[in-house]
Amino acid sequence: MTPDTREWRSSIPYDYWDDADIDALAWECLRRNPKYQRDYANIAKTPVRGDNETEAIGNRWGLRFPRPPKPKRP
């Protein structure tokens, strides 16, 4: 039995996945996760800082948030 393809849409938007690496696939799954979206919204509305909440969120999702470089002293 062959699948009914009459309702299929164009595959062009999915051509990206032919050459995507594991990081891209992981990001696509993560960004669609409602719990991640909630966590992201919570940290996005606050200034960048290296506090425990941000670190905990990064650990929960397996992410690393690079810290901004410290200003050089004259």
C-alpha positions as CSV (number, residue, x, y, z in Angstrom):
1,M,0.0,0.0,0.0
2,T,1.4,3.4,-1.0
3,P,0.8,6.5,1.1
4,D,-1.8,9.0,-0.2
5,T,0.4,11.9,-1.3
6,R,-2.5,14.1,-2.6
7,E,-2.4,16.2,0.6
8,W,1.4,16.5,0.9
9,R,2.8,19.9,0.7
10,S,6.0,21.0,-1.0
11,S,9.2,19.4,0.4
12,I,11.3,22.5,-0.4
13,P,11.1,23.9,3.2
14,Y,12.5,20.6,4.4
15,D,15.4,20.4,2.0
16,Y,17.5,22.0,4.7
17,W,17.4,18.7,6.7
18,D,19.2,16.8,3.9
19,D,22.5,18.4,5.0
20,A,21.7,19.4,8.6
21,D,23.9,18.2,11.4
22,I,22.9,16.9,14.8
23,D,23.2,20.4,16.4
24,A,20.7,21.8,14.0
25,L,18.3,18.9,14.6
26,A,18.7,19.3,18.4
27,W,18.0,23.1,18.1
28,E,14.8,22.5,16.1
29,C,13.5,20.1,18.7
30,L,14.5,22.4,21.6
31,R,13.1,25.6,20.2
32,R,9.7,23.9,19.7
33,N,9.5,22.7,23.3
34,P,6.9,24.7,25.3
35,K,8.9,24.3,28.5
36,Y,12.0,25.6,26.9
37,Q,10.0,28.5,25.4
38,R,8.8,29.4,28.9
39,D,12.3,29.3,30.3
40,Y,13.7,31.4,27.5
41,A,11.0,34.0,27.8
42,N,11.8,34.3,31.5
43,I,15.5,34.9,31.0
44,A,15.1,37.0,27.8
45,K,13.1,39.7,29.7
46,T,15.9,40.3,32.2
47,P,19.4,41.9,31.6
48,V,22.2,39.5,30.7
49,R,23.8,38.3,33.9
50,G,25.5,35.2,35.2
51,D,23.1,34.4,38.0
52,N,22.0,31.0,39.3
53,E,18.7,31.0,37.5
54,T,20.4,31.5,34.1
55,E,22.9,28.8,34.9
56,A,20.2,26.4,36.1
57,I,18.2,26.9,32.9
58,G,21.3,26.3,30.8
59,N,22.0,23.1,32.7
60,R,18.4,21.9,32.4
61,W,18.6,22.2,28.6
62,G,22.2,21.3,28.1
63,L,23.2,24.8,27.0
64,R,26.1,27.1,27.7
65,F,25.7,30.8,27.9
66,P,29.1,32.5,27.2
67,R,29.8,35.3,29.5
68,P,30.6,38.7,28.1
69,P,34.3,39.5,28.2
70,K,35.4,41.6,31.2
71,P,36.4,45.1,30.3
72,K,40.2,45.7,30.2
73,R,41.5,48.0,32.8
74,P,43.7,50.9,31.6
